[in-house]
């Protein structure tokens, strides 16, 4: 593993494009889209490393056209990396997806990344005419094709779910080797091994329970990389949270917006119904990063050590959360949490060593090196 250098740890933000409020008025979809661009600018101004936007197709979320949003953010920023969190590869055409992200990366001057996933929310399957019965096979085939498009100048390919390609060279071009491309996983060991087999960095979405239980997934990933002959690659974590001036303020604020979301999810997916007790447990030992800057920084530093992380992303928005609450959380995360995490790790890294090279280091001089 690489030497423990806290400066190499990346800290970023994720948004699922959830509609915000302002002075108790629900913003329109257009206003929320423009707010996301402002928040990307704010994230850059407070020194964060990456700003990412998801892909969803339901009421209250405006992130269904992620590449368009990222292209707008690229024009409004100059240094922060811009990515997806997660792109639903299963219901996208890999060829079109390559072209879209090549376009964004060209506009952004090489600052673009992508996280590919199978989708936990499956609305896009019916929307775009895919069968949920093909959930596993379609992702595997499309991932294989997308990786070939990233790494090969010309591609000849055939499969079940799209027309064959015969000596195709796509335009606009990405840098040689493609843009940094992660595989997002929600807990399946098979998904961990798949990421390693393709030689792609691993993004672990941890939204409930003890985050440290994913340490085994990280170790499995590193063993699988070695088995498949790939060098060590970065491991990242995506989790939910909110920063406020005090722990009590953060807990009360977040409960207001988290409780209705989890209530709806519990009915839809059979999750546990939210209670104050379970909520407190998730904050104390689980996957909610809610509290003051020092509290959240200590918790992030602990999970960075436990899960061998090179990157931690905080999902900062929830449906109808006020824009000023979101902005204050972003400022605290960049100005106080990020430096405090690095300070804690510098003082006591334990056995933490960031794996692989940061994506910003992978792409050098217009040439991507997958190592």
Residue pairs with C-beta under 8 A, 6 or more apart in sequence:
1 232
1 308
1 353
1 354
1 355
2 8
2 232
2 353
2 354
2 355
2 356
2 357
3 353
4 345
4 349
4 352
4 353
4 354
5 354
6 341
6 342
6 343
6 345
6 346
6 349
7 342
8 310
8 354
8 358
9 304
9 309
9 310
9 311
9 312
9 341
9 342
9 345
9 354
10 49
10 50
10 236
10 310
10 311
10 312
10 358
10 359
10 360
11 48
11 49
11 300
11 311
11 312
11 313
11 314
11 333
11 334
11 337
11 338
11 341
12 43
12 48
12 49
12 50
12 51
12 52
12 81
12 83
12 311
12 312
12 313
12 314
13 39
13 43
13 48
13 50
13 51
13 52
13 313
13 314
13 315
13 316
13 330
13 333
14 52
14 53
14 54
14 85
14 238
14 313
14 314
14 315
14 316
15 36
15 39
15 51
15 52
15 53
15 54
15 63
15 85
15 315
15 316
15 317
16 53
16 54
16 56
16 61
16 63
16 85
16 315
16 317
17 32
17 33
17 36
17 53
17 54
17 56
17 61
17 62
17 63
17 64
17 69
17 317
18 32
18 60
18 61
18 62
18 317
18 318
18 319
18 320
18 321
19 26
19 27
19 29
19 32
19 60
19 61
19 62
19 319
19 320
20 27
20 31
20 32
20 35
20 317
20 320
20 321
20 322
20 323
20 326
21 27
21 320
21 321
21 322
21 323
22 31
22 322
22 323
22 324
23 322
26 320
27 35
27 323
29 62
32 62
33 62
33 69
35 323
35 326
36 53
36 62
36 63
36 69
36 73
37 69
37 72
37 73
37 76
39 51
39 326
39 327
39 330
40 51
40 73
40 76
40 77
40 80
40 82
41 73
41 76
41 77
42 327
42 330
42 331
43 51
43 80
43 330
43 334
44 51
44 77
44 78
44 79
44 80
45 334
46 330
46 331
46 333
46 334
46 335
47 334
47 335
47 338
48 80
48 330
48 333
48 334
48 338
49 80
49 81
49 311
49 360
50 80
50 81
50 82
50 83
50 113
50 311
50 313
51 73
51 77
51 80
51 81
51 82
51 83
52 82
52 83
52 84
52 85
52 113
52 115
52 313
53 63
53 66
53 69
53 70
53 73
53 83
53 84
53 85
54 61
54 63
54 66
54 84
54 85
54 86
55 63
55 64
55 66
55 84
55 86
55 87
55 88
55 124
56 63
56 64
56 121
56 123
57 64
57 121
57 123
57 124
57 127
58 121
58 123
60 319
60 320
61 319
63 69
66 84
66 87
67 100
67 101
67 103
67 104
70 82
70 83
70 84
70 104
70 108
70 112
71 103
71 104
71 107
71 108
73 82
74 82
74 104
74 107
74 108
74 109
74 111
74 112
75 107
77 111
79 111
80 111
81 111
81 112
81 113
81 359
81 360
82 104
82 108
82 111
82 112
82 113
83 112
83 113
83 114
83 115
84 113
84 114
84 115
85 115
85 184
85 203
85 238
85 313
85 315
86 115
86 116
86 117
86 119
86 184
86 203
86 205
87 97
87 114
87 115
87 116
87 117
88 117
88 118
88 119
88 124
89 97
89 116
89 117
89 118
89 139
89 142
89 143
89 146
90 118
90 119
90 124
90 125
90 130
90 135
90 138
90 139
90 142
91 119
91 124
91 125
91 127
91 128
91 130
92 142
93 162
94 142
94 145
94 146
94 149
94 162
95 145
95 149
95 162
95 165
95 168
95 170
97 114
97 146
98 146
98 149
98 150
98 170
98 174
99 170
99 171
99 172
101 112
101 114
101 174
101 179
102 170
102 171
102 172
102 173
102 174
102 179
103 172
104 112
105 111
105 112
105 174
105 175
105 179
106 172
110 175
110 179
110 363
110 366
112 179
113 179
113 180
113 181
113 182
113 359
114 179
114 180
114 181
114 182
115 181
115 182
115 183
115 184
115 203
116 143
116 146
116 181
116 182
116 183
116 184
116 200
117 183
117 184
117 185
117 186
117 205
118 135
118 136
118 139
118 191
119 125
120 186
120 205
122 132
122 135
124 130
125 131
125 132
125 135
130 138
134 161
137 160
138 161
140 194
141 159
141 160
141 161
142 161
142 162
143 183
143 194
143 198
144 159
144 198
145 155
145 157
145 159
145 162
145 165
146 181
147 181
147 198
147 199
147 200
148 155
148 157
149 155
149 170
149 178
150 174
150 177
150 178
150 179
150 181
150 368
151 177
151 178
151 370
153 169
154 167
154 168
154 169
155 165
155 167
155 168
155 169
155 170
156 164
156 165
156 166
156 167
156 168
157 164
157 165
158 164
158 165
174 368
175 363
175 366
175 367
175 368
176 366
176 367
176 368
177 363
177 367
177 368
177 369
177 370
178 368
179 363
179 368
180 201
180 359
180 362
180 363
180 368
181 200
181 201
182 195
182 200
182 201
182 202
182 203
182 234
182 236
183 191
183 194
183 195
183 198
183 200
183 201
183 202
183 203
184 203
184 204
184 205
184 238
185 191
185 192
185 195
185 202
185 203
185 204
185 205
185 217
186 205
187 214
187 217
189 217
189 220
192 202
192 217
192 220
192 221
192 224
193 220
193 221
193 224
195 201
195 202
195 221
196 202
196 221
196 224
196 225
196 227
196 228
196 230
197 224
197 228
199 225
199 228
199 230
199 233
199 370
200 233
200 370
201 233
201 234
201 235
201 236
201 356
201 359
202 217
202 218
202 221
202 233
202 234
202 235
202 236
203 236
203 237
203 238
203 313
204 214
204 217
204 218
204 235
204 236
204 237
204 238
204 307
205 237
205 238
205 239
206 214
206 237
206 238
206 239
206 287
207 239
207 240
207 287
208 271
208 282
208 286
208 287
209 286
209 287
210 285
210 286
210 287
211 237
211 239
211 286
211 287
211 303
211 306
211 307
212 303
212 306
212 307
214 237
214 307
215 306
215 307
215 308
218 235
218 307
218 308
218 309
218 355
219 308
221 235
222 232
222 235
222 308
222 355
225 231
225 232
225 233
230 370
231 356
231 371
232 355
232 356
233 355
233 356
233 370
233 371
234 310
234 311
234 354
234 355
234 356
234 357
234 358
234 359
235 307
235 308
235 309
235 310
235 311
235 355
235 356
236 309
236 310
236 311
236 312
236 313
237 303
237 307
237 309
237 311
237 312
237 313
238 313
238 315
239 287
239 288
239 289
239 312
239 313
239 314
239 315
240 258
240 287
240 288
240 289
240 314
240 315
240 318
241 254
241 288
241 289
241 290
241 296
241 314
241 315
241 316
242 250
242 253
242 254
242 289
242 290
242 316
242 325
242 329
243 250
243 291
243 292
243 293
243 296
243 328
243 329
243 332
243 333
243 336
243 337
244 250
244 253
244 291
244 292
244 325
244 328
244 329
244 332
245 292
245 332
246 292
247 291
247 292
247 295
250 290
250 291
250 292
251 279
251 280
251 283
251 290
251 291
253 325
254 288
254 290
254 318
255 276
255 279
257 318
257 319
257 320
257 321
258 274
258 279
258 288
258 318
259 274
259 279
260 319
261 318
261 319
262 271
262 273
262 274
263 273
263 274
265 271
266 272
266 273
266 274
272 278
279 288
282 288
283 290
283 291
289 296
289 299
289 300
289 314
290 296
291 299
293 332
293 333
293 336
293 337
293 340
294 336
294 340
296 333
296 337
297 336
297 337
297 340
297 341
297 344
298 340
298 344
300 312
300 337
300 341
301 341
301 344
301 345
303 309
303 312
304 312
304 341
304 345
304 352
305 345
305 349
305 350
305 351
305 352
308 352
308 353
308 354
308 355
309 354
310 354
310 355
310 356
310 358
311 358
312 341
314 333
316 326
316 329
316 330
316 333
317 326
345 352
356 371
357 371
362 368
362 369
362 370
362 371
363 369
